[in-house]
Amino acid sequence: MSWTRKLTFGLLALMMSLSYAHAQSNFTLERLASGLGVVWGMDFVSEHQLVFTQRSGEAGVLDIQTGQVTWLAGLPAVAATGQGGLLDVKFLRNDGHNQAWLYFTYSYPDEFGARTTLARAQLPDLARSNQLQNWQDLLITESSTGSGQHFGSRIAFDDQGYVFFGVGDRGERQQSQNTANHIGTIMRLHLDGRVPKDNPFVGNPAVLDEIWSFGHRNPQGMAFDSATGRLWSNEHGPRGGDEINLIQPGENYGWPVVSQGKEYWGDRAIGLTSKPGMVDAVKVFTPSIAPGSLLVYRGEAFGQWQGSLFSGALALRHLNRVTLNEQGEAMSEERLLTDLNERIRSLAVDQAGLVYFSTDSGLIARLRPAD
């Protein structure tokens, strides 16, 4: 069919035995597809079908057995400038009404620039059609600026029927402390876009009802851990000061009043390193790794990775693994795929517990345990 094509595909398996100070991880790297654009988000819609977005505005479904991509139609226009475009995608198998949905974030173009927007649509029977159905913009956030920076915006579902997503500071750092807009916040909504009545700021006229937490610089990773009930996020710092945060309702995460980073133009620190009433990060990366995603590993394929936090590193070009103790404190760090020299962007896990990642060079690959 005209909306399908085959990509460079093959199990180009490279055995990689990597030893680190804290752990030893032996795995095989399999390259599944190349020649794509910047694959910003991806998630499994079935055992062998991986939906993905390209920041330039396209989305497709990759059959990981054949390498065939079905390109989806019915996507909106996006402001694909700077860091904006079609961003995250997550698949929800059942919304409580036996309906499955794809959730998207994207930069919605307006007269001033663009706004981060949460939307959803239904996936068709791909054997018959590539047309997304019932597209709904759930929240066009109050985040419009002329900057092409810091849109966020990963999506996460908890196990109580809520969806979370974030917006960065949009290049206007002081706005992250201004709760009259959505800039620099993480938000919680019902799956249909309604505001939960028990959101922490509902009824407070100084804070928008959708806000769950604020004071964020640019949250580009988010993951809910159903085993612990914890919501995790990571975000880009400025020059240094990337963070992993445990997200709690109603809390202020400090930016730009608190930061471990410095200005790009010199050695000047930005704000304080800590302040009462503002939440400290669980882990800080200095120098910056530029985390582009976040995943809590709960699969069965890699027993030694159980409960670890994984982030794709854009600046330092590796797959970052952080171990946690039972209290949610960061214990150790491991850097994988350092020799690949790729900006690792998005992460996913299949039913067998194999780890998939994308790169800004248009690669989709997976890790499986070494034989």
FIDO-120142 format. One record per residue (C-alpha): residue number from 1; x, y, z. Coordinates in Angstrom, 2 decimals. Layout:
! residues N
<k:NUM; X:X; Y:Y; Z:Z>
...
***
This chain:
! residues 371
<k:1; X:0.00; Y:0.00; Z:0.00>
<k:2; X:1.11; Y:3.56; Z:-0.66>
<k:3; X:1.37; Y:4.45; Z:3.00>
<k:4; X:3.81; Y:1.66; Z:3.78>
<k:5; X:7.47; Y:1.26; Z:2.97>
<k:6; X:10.34; Y:-0.88; Z:4.10>
<k:7; X:13.25; Y:0.64; Z:5.98>
<k:8; X:16.82; Y:-0.52; Z:6.27>
<k:9; X:16.25; Y:-3.48; Z:8.54>
<k:10; X:18.07; Y:-6.45; Z:9.85>
<k:11; X:19.33; Y:-8.06; Z:12.97>
<k:12; X:22.75; Y:-6.50; Z:12.72>
<k:13; X:23.72; Y:-8.01; Z:16.01>
<k:14; X:26.83; Y:-6.68; Z:17.68>
<k:15; X:27.91; Y:-8.42; Z:20.87>
<k:16; X:28.80; Y:-5.77; Z:23.41>
<k:17; X:30.27; Y:-6.78; Z:26.77>
<k:18; X:30.65; Y:-3.62; Z:28.78>
<k:19; X:32.21; Y:-3.45; Z:32.23>
<k:20; X:31.64; Y:-0.57; Z:34.64>
<k:21; X:32.64; Y:0.36; Z:38.13>
<k:22; X:29.23; Y:-0.42; Z:39.59>
<k:23; X:27.99; Y:-3.30; Z:37.42>
<k:24; X:28.63; Y:-5.43; Z:34.37>
<k:25; X:26.03; Y:-5.48; Z:31.63>
<k:26; X:26.33; Y:-8.00; Z:28.81>
<k:27; X:23.91; Y:-7.60; Z:25.94>
<k:28; X:23.46; Y:-7.80; Z:22.21>
<k:29; X:22.62; Y:-4.67; Z:20.24>
<k:30; X:20.23; Y:-5.23; Z:17.33>
<k:31; X:19.64; Y:-2.44; Z:14.83>
<k:32; X:16.03; Y:-2.63; Z:13.66>
<k:33; X:15.56; Y:0.41; Z:11.43>
<k:34; X:17.56; Y:3.35; Z:10.13>
<k:35; X:17.00; Y:6.26; Z:7.78>
<k:36; X:14.31; Y:7.89; Z:9.89>
<k:37; X:14.21; Y:11.45; Z:11.17>
<k:38; X:14.51; Y:12.48; Z:14.82>
<k:39; X:12.42; Y:9.78; Z:16.50>
<k:40; X:11.15; Y:11.70; Z:19.53>
<k:41; X:8.73; Y:9.21; Z:21.07>
<k:42; X:7.78; Y:5.55; Z:20.72>
<k:43; X:5.64; Y:2.90; Z:22.39>
<k:44; X:4.35; Y:-0.58; Z:21.68>
<k:45; X:0.78; Y:-0.95; Z:20.40>
<k:46; X:1.07; Y:-4.75; Z:20.06>
<k:47; X:3.71; Y:-7.42; Z:20.54>
<k:48; X:5.43; Y:-6.64; Z:17.23>
<k:49; X:4.21; Y:-3.12; Z:16.40>
<k:50; X:6.05; Y:-0.04; Z:17.63>
<k:51; X:4.44; Y:3.37; Z:17.09>
<k:52; X:6.87; Y:6.29; Z:16.84>
<k:53; X:6.87; Y:10.02; Z:16.18>
<k:54; X:9.28; Y:12.12; Z:14.16>
<k:55; X:9.83; Y:15.65; Z:15.44>
<k:56; X:9.28; Y:16.98; Z:11.92>
<k:57; X:5.60; Y:16.05; Z:12.21>
<k:58; X:5.18; Y:12.44; Z:11.04>
<k:59; X:4.21; Y:9.29; Z:12.92>
<k:60; X:4.46; Y:5.67; Z:11.87>
<k:61; X:4.10; Y:2.11; Z:13.10>
<k:62; X:7.15; Y:-0.14; Z:12.69>
<k:63; X:6.65; Y:-3.89; Z:12.37>
<k:64; X:9.74; Y:-5.08; Z:14.22>
<k:65; X:9.62; Y:-8.49; Z:12.48>
<k:66; X:9.53; Y:-7.27; Z:8.88>
<k:67; X:10.88; Y:-3.72; Z:9.04>
<k:68; X:7.78; Y:-2.35; Z:7.32>
<k:69; X:6.59; Y:1.08; Z:8.43>
<k:70; X:2.98; Y:2.18; Z:8.08>
<k:71; X:2.87; Y:5.98; Z:8.04>
<k:72; X:-0.14; Y:7.45; Z:9.83>
<k:73; X:-2.43; Y:10.11; Z:8.36>
<k:74; X:-4.66; Y:12.57; Z:10.20>
<k:75; X:-2.00; Y:14.31; Z:12.26>
<k:76; X:-2.30; Y:18.06; Z:12.91>
<k:77; X:0.02; Y:20.79; Z:11.71>
<k:78; X:2.89; Y:21.26; Z:14.17>
<k:79; X:5.36; Y:24.06; Z:14.81>
<k:80; X:8.43; Y:22.04; Z:13.84>
<k:81; X:10.97; Y:24.75; Z:14.58>
<k:82; X:13.80; Y:24.68; Z:17.11>
<k:83; X:12.99; Y:21.99; Z:19.66>
<k:84; X:9.31; Y:21.92; Z:18.72>
<k:85; X:7.33; Y:19.55; Z:16.55>
<k:86; X:5.54; Y:16.26; Z:17.04>
<k:87; X:6.89; Y:15.06; Z:20.36>
<k:88; X:5.87; Y:12.15; Z:22.58>
<k:89; X:3.47; Y:9.28; Z:21.91>
<k:90; X:2.09; Y:6.76; Z:24.39>
<k:91; X:-0.38; Y:3.92; Z:23.87>
<k:92; X:-3.24; Y:3.34; Z:26.33>
<k:93; X:-4.80; Y:-0.07; Z:25.85>
<k:94; X:-7.97; Y:0.56; Z:27.84>
<k:95; X:-9.37; Y:3.91; Z:28.98>
<k:96; X:-11.87; Y:2.26; Z:31.32>
<k:97; X:-14.48; Y:2.12; Z:28.57>
<k:98; X:-12.80; Y:-0.60; Z:26.48>
<k:99; X:-11.33; Y:2.01; Z:24.16>
<k:100; X:-7.66; Y:2.16; Z:23.14>
<k:101; X:-5.97; Y:5.50; Z:22.43>
<k:102; X:-2.72; Y:6.98; Z:21.24>
<k:103; X:-1.74; Y:10.04; Z:23.28>
<k:104; X:0.49; Y:12.68; Z:21.70>
<k:105; X:2.22; Y:15.87; Z:22.71>
<k:106; X:3.11; Y:18.44; Z:20.08>
<k:107; X:3.88; Y:22.12; Z:19.61>
<k:108; X:0.63; Y:23.75; Z:18.53>
<k:109; X:1.30; Y:26.76; Z:16.26>
<k:110; X:-0.32; Y:30.07; Z:17.20>
<k:111; X:0.15; Y:33.74; Z:16.34>
<k:112; X:2.86; Y:34.21; Z:18.98>
<k:113; X:4.83; Y:31.00; Z:18.39>
<k:114; X:3.69; Y:27.65; Z:19.74>
<k:115; X:2.14; Y:25.93; Z:22.74>
<k:116; X:2.73; Y:22.45; Z:24.10>
<k:117; X:-0.47; Y:20.47; Z:23.59>
<k:118; X:-1.73; Y:17.10; Z:24.80>
<k:119; X:-3.93; Y:15.23; Z:22.34>
<k:120; X:-5.23; Y:11.75; Z:21.65>
<k:121; X:-6.55; Y:9.73; Z:18.71>
<k:122; X:-7.54; Y:6.17; Z:17.94>
<k:123; X:-5.42; Y:3.83; Z:15.86>
<k:124; X:-7.19; Y:2.26; Z:12.86>
<k:125; X:-6.98; Y:-1.32; Z:11.66>
<k:126; X:-3.70; Y:-0.87; Z:9.81>
<k:127; X:-4.52; Y:-3.63; Z:7.33>
<k:128; X:-7.32; Y:-1.41; Z:6.00>
<k:129; X:-6.42; Y:2.20; Z:6.73>
<k:130; X:-3.66; Y:4.47; Z:7.99>
<k:131; X:-6.04; Y:7.27; Z:9.04>
<k:132; X:-6.05; Y:8.20; Z:12.71>
<k:133; X:-9.57; Y:8.49; Z:14.04>
<k:134; X:-11.32; Y:10.81; Z:16.50>
<k:135; X:-8.44; Y:13.26; Z:17.05>
<k:136; X:-8.95; Y:15.30; Z:20.24>
<k:137; X:-6.82; Y:18.14; Z:21.58>
<k:138; X:-7.21; Y:17.56; Z:25.32>
<k:139; X:-5.27; Y:20.57; Z:26.57>
<k:140; X:-3.69; Y:23.37; Z:24.56>
<k:141; X:-1.55; Y:24.72; Z:27.35>
<k:142; X:-1.03; Y:28.33; Z:28.33>
<k:143; X:2.62; Y:28.23; Z:27.28>
<k:144; X:2.92; Y:30.34; Z:24.16>
<k:145; X:6.18; Y:32.19; Z:23.59>
<k:146; X:8.17; Y:33.15; Z:20.53>
<k:147; X:10.98; Y:30.85; Z:21.63>
<k:148; X:11.55; Y:27.50; Z:19.95>
<k:149; X:12.90; Y:26.06; Z:23.21>
<k:150; X:11.85; Y:23.83; Z:26.07>
<k:151; X:8.47; Y:22.39; Z:25.13>
<k:152; X:8.84; Y:19.37; Z:27.45>
<k:153; X:7.05; Y:16.99; Z:27.08>
<k:154; X:6.87; Y:13.30; Z:27.94>
<k:155; X:3.61; Y:11.54; Z:28.77>
<k:156; X:3.03; Y:9.06; Z:31.62>
<k:157; X:-0.03; Y:7.15; Z:32.84>
<k:158; X:-0.45; Y:6.06; Z:36.45>
<k:159; X:-2.54; Y:3.09; Z:37.59>
<k:160; X:-5.45; Y:5.22; Z:38.80>
<k:161; X:-6.70; Y:6.50; Z:35.45>
<k:162; X:-4.72; Y:9.73; Z:35.15>
<k:163; X:-2.36; Y:11.09; Z:32.52>
<k:164; X:0.64; Y:13.31; Z:33.30>
<k:165; X:2.71; Y:15.48; Z:30.98>
<k:166; X:5.08; Y:18.39; Z:31.32>
<k:167; X:6.01; Y:21.72; Z:29.76>
<k:168; X:9.43; Y:23.37; Z:29.95>
<k:169; X:10.16; Y:27.00; Z:30.70>
<k:170; X:9.82; Y:27.90; Z:26.99>
<k:171; X:13.04; Y:29.92; Z:27.13>
<k:172; X:11.61; Y:32.33; Z:29.72>
<k:173; X:13.01; Y:30.97; Z:32.97>
<k:174; X:11.15; Y:33.22; Z:35.41>
<k:175; X:7.83; Y:31.89; Z:34.10>
<k:176; X:8.51; Y:28.55; Z:35.81>
<k:177; X:7.55; Y:30.23; Z:39.09>
<k:178; X:4.44; Y:31.84; Z:37.58>
<k:179; X:1.58; Y:29.43; Z:38.20>
<k:180; X:-0.90; Y:31.60; Z:36.28>
<k:181; X:0.31; Y:29.73; Z:33.17>
<k:182; X:1.47; Y:26.17; Z:32.43>
<k:183; X:5.10; Y:27.05; Z:31.72>
<k:184; X:7.58; Y:24.97; Z:33.73>
<k:185; X:4.95; Y:22.60; Z:35.11>
<k:186; X:3.88; Y:18.98; Z:35.23>
<k:187; X:0.13; Y:18.52; Z:34.85>
<k:188; X:-2.36; Y:15.79; Z:35.77>
<k:189; X:-5.61; Y:15.18; Z:33.91>
<k:190; X:-8.30; Y:12.56; Z:33.59>
<k:191; X:-7.77; Y:10.45; Z:30.49>
<k:192; X:-10.41; Y:12.49; Z:28.62>
<k:193; X:-8.76; Y:15.80; Z:29.51>
<k:194; X:-10.95; Y:16.80; Z:32.45>
<k:195; X:-9.28; Y:18.29; Z:35.53>
<k:196; X:-9.36; Y:15.99; Z:38.58>
<k:197; X:-11.13; Y:17.62; Z:41.50>
<k:198; X:-8.35; Y:16.53; Z:43.86>
<k:199; X:-5.50; Y:18.15; Z:41.95>
<k:200; X:-3.40; Y:20.01; Z:44.54>
<k:201; X:-4.23; Y:23.57; Z:43.46>
<k:202; X:-7.91; Y:23.26; Z:42.53>
<k:203; X:-9.70; Y:26.25; Z:44.04>
<k:204; X:-6.55; Y:28.35; Z:44.32>
<k:205; X:-7.09; Y:31.38; Z:42.04>
<k:206; X:-3.33; Y:31.95; Z:41.73>
<k:207; X:-2.65; Y:28.52; Z:40.22>
<k:208; X:-4.09; Y:26.82; Z:37.15>
<k:209; X:-6.11; Y:23.75; Z:38.08>
<k:210; X:-4.20; Y:21.36; Z:35.81>
<k:211; X:-0.89; Y:21.91; Z:37.61>
<k:212; X:0.51; Y:19.00; Z:39.64>
<k:213; X:3.98; Y:20.46; Z:40.28>
<k:214; X:5.95; Y:23.49; Z:39.08>
<k:215; X:9.41; Y:25.05; Z:39.01>
<k:216; X:10.70; Y:22.81; Z:36.20>
<k:217; X:13.20; Y:23.88; Z:33.52>
<k:218; X:12.63; Y:21.35; Z:30.74>
<k:219; X:11.21; Y:17.93; Z:31.73>
<k:220; X:11.99; Y:15.60; Z:28.82>
<k:221; X:11.56; Y:12.32; Z:30.66>
<k:222; X:8.69; Y:11.01; Z:32.75>
<k:223; X:7.83; Y:7.54; Z:34.01>
<k:224; X:5.36; Y:6.07; Z:36.50>
<k:225; X:6.53; Y:3.04; Z:38.47>
<k:226; X:3.50; Y:0.87; Z:39.22>
<k:227; X:5.58; Y:-1.27; Z:41.61>
<k:228; X:6.15; Y:1.66; Z:43.99>
<k:229; X:3.51; Y:4.21; Z:42.97>
<k:230; X:6.22; Y:6.78; Z:42.30>
<k:231; X:6.21; Y:9.30; Z:39.46>
<k:232; X:9.68; Y:10.17; Z:38.19>
<k:233; X:10.84; Y:12.95; Z:35.91>
<k:234; X:14.16; Y:14.13; Z:34.59>
<k:235; X:14.94; Y:17.52; Z:33.16>
<k:236; X:17.65; Y:19.45; Z:31.42>
<k:237; X:19.62; Y:21.88; Z:33.52>
<k:238; X:21.48; Y:24.80; Z:31.95>
<k:239; X:25.27; Y:24.24; Z:31.83>
<k:240; X:25.33; Y:21.39; Z:34.34>
<k:241; X:22.56; Y:20.62; Z:36.78>
<k:242; X:20.47; Y:18.06; Z:34.90>
<k:243; X:18.10; Y:16.47; Z:37.40>
<k:244; X:16.17; Y:13.33; Z:38.26>
<k:245; X:13.18; Y:14.27; Z:40.40>
<k:246; X:10.60; Y:12.33; Z:42.38>
<k:247; X:7.41; Y:14.20; Z:41.56>
<k:248; X:5.04; Y:14.99; Z:44.42>
<k:249; X:1.74; Y:16.88; Z:44.15>
<k:250; X:1.80; Y:20.57; Z:44.90>
<k:251; X:5.58; Y:20.87; Z:45.15>
<k:252; X:7.92; Y:23.51; Z:43.77>
<k:253; X:11.06; Y:22.09; Z:42.13>
<k:254; X:12.90; Y:25.36; Z:42.24>
<k:255; X:13.88; Y:26.54; Z:38.77>
<k:256; X:15.33; Y:29.16; Z:38.39>
<k:257; X:15.51; Y:30.06; Z:42.09>
<k:258; X:17.35; Y:26.79; Z:42.74>
<k:259; X:19.76; Y:25.16; Z:40.30>
<k:260; X:22.99; Y:23.18; Z:40.29>
<k:261; X:23.91; Y:24.64; Z:36.90>
<k:262; X:25.63; Y:27.71; Z:35.53>
<k:263; X:24.99; Y:30.25; Z:32.81>
<k:264; X:26.02; Y:29.23; Z:29.31>
<k:265; X:27.94; Y:32.46; Z:28.84>
<k:266; X:30.20; Y:32.22; Z:31.90>
<k:267; X:31.01; Y:30.72; Z:35.27>
<k:268; X:28.13; Y:32.38; Z:37.07>
<k:269; X:25.87; Y:30.09; Z:39.11>
<k:270; X:22.12; Y:30.30; Z:38.55>
<k:271; X:20.26; Y:30.80; Z:41.81>
<k:272; X:20.86; Y:28.90; Z:45.03>
<k:273; X:21.81; Y:25.25; Z:45.33>
<k:274; X:18.96; Y:24.59; Z:47.78>
<k:275; X:16.15; Y:26.48; Z:49.47>
<k:276; X:13.52; Y:25.55; Z:52.09>
<k:277; X:10.15; Y:24.92; Z:50.48>
<k:278; X:11.70; Y:23.79; Z:47.20>
<k:279; X:12.36; Y:20.12; Z:46.44>
<k:280; X:15.93; Y:18.95; Z:45.92>
<k:281; X:16.68; Y:16.59; Z:43.05>
<k:282; X:17.22; Y:12.89; Z:43.74>
<k:283; X:20.22; Y:13.01; Z:41.41>
<k:284; X:22.10; Y:15.80; Z:39.66>
<k:285; X:24.29; Y:15.39; Z:36.57>
<k:286; X:27.22; Y:17.79; Z:36.23>
<k:287; X:28.44; Y:18.07; Z:33.54>
<k:288; X:25.12; Y:17.78; Z:31.75>
<k:289; X:24.19; Y:14.55; Z:30.02>
<k:290; X:21.03; Y:16.16; Z:28.50>
<k:291; X:18.50; Y:13.43; Z:29.38>
<k:292; X:15.97; Y:12.94; Z:26.59>
<k:293; X:13.75; Y:10.26; Z:28.12>
<k:294; X:13.07; Y:8.23; Z:31.26>
<k:295; X:12.14; Y:4.60; Z:31.83>
<k:296; X:11.70; Y:2.53; Z:35.00>
<k:297; X:12.79; Y:-0.99; Z:34.13>
<k:298; X:10.39; Y:-3.67; Z:35.41>
<k:299; X:10.94; Y:-6.28; Z:32.70>
<k:300; X:12.14; Y:-9.86; Z:33.08>
<k:301; X:14.90; Y:-10.04; Z:30.47>
<k:302; X:17.53; Y:-8.16; Z:32.50>
<k:303; X:17.26; Y:-9.21; Z:36.13>
<k:304; X:20.17; Y:-7.01; Z:37.20>
<k:305; X:18.36; Y:-3.93; Z:35.89>
<k:306; X:15.19; Y:-4.43; Z:37.91>
<k:307; X:13.90; Y:-1.11; Z:39.28>
<k:308; X:16.62; Y:0.97; Z:37.61>
<k:309; X:15.99; Y:4.34; Z:35.99>
<k:310; X:17.17; Y:4.61; Z:32.38>
<k:311; X:17.66; Y:7.87; Z:30.49>
<k:312; X:18.80; Y:8.47; Z:26.95>
<k:313; X:21.67; Y:10.97; Z:27.03>
<k:314; X:21.72; Y:13.46; Z:24.17>
<k:315; X:24.81; Y:15.51; Z:25.02>
<k:316; X:27.10; Y:12.82; Z:26.43>
<k:317; X:25.74; Y:10.20; Z:24.02>
<k:318; X:25.04; Y:7.10; Z:26.06>
<k:319; X:22.29; Y:5.13; Z:27.78>
<k:320; X:22.30; Y:6.15; Z:31.43>
<k:321; X:21.29; Y:3.76; Z:34.22>
<k:322; X:20.73; Y:4.83; Z:37.84>
<k:323; X:20.00; Y:2.36; Z:40.62>
<k:324; X:17.69; Y:3.23; Z:43.51>
<k:325; X:17.25; Y:1.93; Z:47.04>
<k:326; X:13.85; Y:1.17; Z:48.58>
<k:327; X:13.52; Y:4.78; Z:49.74>
<k:328; X:13.92; Y:6.06; Z:46.18>
<k:329; X:17.42; Y:7.44; Z:46.71>
<k:330; X:19.95; Y:7.28; Z:43.89>
<k:331; X:22.70; Y:4.78; Z:44.67>
<k:332; X:24.89; Y:4.17; Z:41.61>
<k:333; X:25.23; Y:5.12; Z:37.96>
<k:334; X:26.20; Y:3.12; Z:34.87>
<k:335; X:26.81; Y:4.47; Z:31.36>
<k:336; X:26.03; Y:2.06; Z:28.52>
<k:337; X:26.57; Y:2.35; Z:24.75>
<k:338; X:29.25; Y:5.00; Z:25.14>
<k:339; X:31.03; Y:3.66; Z:22.05>
<k:340; X:27.92; Y:4.01; Z:19.89>
<k:341; X:28.37; Y:7.81; Z:19.74>
<k:342; X:24.66; Y:8.47; Z:19.22>
<k:343; X:22.25; Y:11.00; Z:20.74>
<k:344; X:19.84; Y:8.55; Z:22.39>
<k:345; X:16.37; Y:10.07; Z:22.47>
<k:346; X:13.41; Y:7.80; Z:23.34>
<k:347; X:13.06; Y:4.49; Z:25.19>
<k:348; X:10.54; Y:1.64; Z:25.27>
<k:349; X:10.27; Y:-1.91; Z:26.63>
<k:350; X:8.46; Y:-4.81; Z:24.95>
<k:351; X:6.48; Y:-7.62; Z:26.57>
<k:352; X:9.61; Y:-9.76; Z:26.92>
<k:353; X:11.49; Y:-6.99; Z:28.72>
<k:354; X:13.81; Y:-6.09; Z:25.85>
<k:355; X:14.86; Y:-2.44; Z:25.80>
<k:356; X:14.38; Y:-0.32; Z:22.66>
<k:357; X:15.87; Y:3.08; Z:21.96>
<k:358; X:15.89; Y:5.66; Z:19.19>
<k:359; X:18.56; Y:8.14; Z:18.16>
<k:360; X:18.52; Y:11.56; Z:16.57>
<k:361; X:20.26; Y:10.07; Z:13.53>
<k:362; X:17.12; Y:8.04; Z:12.72>
<k:363; X:18.04; Y:4.68; Z:14.25>
<k:364; X:15.73; Y:2.35; Z:16.19>
<k:365; X:17.53; Y:-0.46; Z:17.99>
<k:366; X:17.05; Y:-2.88; Z:20.87>
<k:367; X:19.06; Y:-4.58; Z:23.58>
<k:368; X:18.69; Y:-8.24; Z:24.44>
<k:369; X:20.65; Y:-10.33; Z:26.95>
<k:370; X:23.83; Y:-11.85; Z:25.58>
<k:371; X:23.73; Y:-15.62; Z:25.08>
***
